[in-house]
Amino acid sequence: MAKNKGNNATKRAPAPAAPVEPSPLSWTSKGLQIRLHVKPNAKVDEVVGIQDKKIHVYVTSPPQDGEANRNVVEVISLVRWTHPSFDVFYSLCVLFH
């Protein structure tokens, strides 16, 4: 007697989708908004990564007279061309474009 494999086959539920990481980028009426968490007085200038809907940036400048803000712009602009983690940042920009 032939067995009917179609009726006896175990059906599996599809795997749940991985949670989507919230983006630090969003479009506003004024343009692209980038949420940053900046740590001034750090030992090195670097983009640490993305966490809690923010891009974490360490800068060596103190938080006075706009020095840390200028340093953030410099660090972000350097990351754009040289740092491998920019691929994530660039991908998010393309995604939201």
N, C-alpha and C positions, 0 to 999 in steps of 0.2 A: 504494500500500500504506500503510495507517495504522500509525503508530508507537505502541507501547505505552509511554507515558511513565512509568507506574508501575514497570515493571521496570528501566528505565534511570536512574531518578532517583538522584542521589547522596544517601546518607543521612549526616547529620551526627550526631556524638555530642553529647549535651547538654553545655552549657558547665559547667565545674566550679563548684560553689557557692563563693561568697566565704567566706573564713575568718571564723568567728564570733569577734568580739572578746571576750576574757574579761571578765567583769563584776567590778567592785569591790564588789558587793553579794552577800551570801549570808545565808540564814536559818540560825540556830543554835537550840539549845534555849532560849537566853535572849532571842532576838529577832533583829532585823535587824543584821547585822554590816556595817560600812562600812569598807573599807580606804582609808586616807589616806596620802599622803606630804606631810608638812608641812615647809615651809622657813621657819624663824623669821628674824627680822632682815631681812626683805625690804623693798624700797622702797615697795611698795604691798600692800594686802590684796586678794587676788583668788583665784578658783578658776581654775586654769590649764587644766585639762582632765583627760582620763582616759588613762593610759598604764601599761603593765605591771601591769594588774589593780588599779590604785590611782587615786584621785582626788587630783590634785596641787593643794595649797593653799599659797599664799604669805601669810604674816602678818608684820606689822611689829613685833610684840611679841618681846622676847627670851625664850629658853627657860629661864626661871627662875621659881620659885615659882608655876608653873601659869599664868603670864601668856599664853604662846603657846597653851595649851590653851583658855583662855577666849576668846581672840581667834579661834581656829578655829571655835568654836561660834557666835560672833557673825557671822563671815564666811559660814558655811554658812547661817545663818538669814536673812541679807540676800539671799543668792543665791537662796534659795527663792522670793522674791517679785519680784525685780527683774532678775536677770541672764538673758540669753537662753540661756546654756549650761545653765541649770537644766532646760530641756526634756529634755535627755539624761538628767540625773540623775533627774528625775521619771518619765521613761519607764522607766528601769531599776527604779525603785521599783514602778511599776505592773506591770511584767513579773514581778517576784518576789513580788507580793502574792498 
